[in-house]
Amino acid sequence: LSNMAGAVKIQVVLKTTENSVNKVYTGSVELNVGKSSGIVGNDIIFMIGASSYVVDGKPVASTSIPFIENGRTYLGIRDMGMAMGIVGDANIVWDQAAQTAKLVKDGITVEVTVGATAIKVTKDNVTTEVAIDAPAQNKDGRVYLPFRAVFEAFGYSVEYANGTITCGK
């Protein structure tokens, strides 16, 4: 993470031994870093196409790869839950017959049904439907949906810029 926007030049040096011969490979790349997010605290960062995400500065291996389709950014529901600290089969539930995923944390339940254009959010025994601007989908055995509604249902602030999703409380 950076606290400054602008270009950064990164130099990489790799040393290896091939057939008892030491070799050195070098290269450099210029990386353009955007503005820092306005989110502070317990940051969760997903990047489009990445096989990992970051929680509080630590990388975590993903079970799904975020992608963009028809201008909407999709994240796997299980990775969203795990990034928020939701663990255990009782708190991350998949109902195959109903094609519905359920996340439970801190008295809040979020239900996502494949093909639906709304999610169900239950808090204080009151259930409301929250519209999502593209339907949830099952892709390669994983449930994906536009990410914003789920994070906001659990009280997170959300920012999206240049293929990077930042969420924080």
Disulfide bonds with the S-S distance in Angstrom:
none
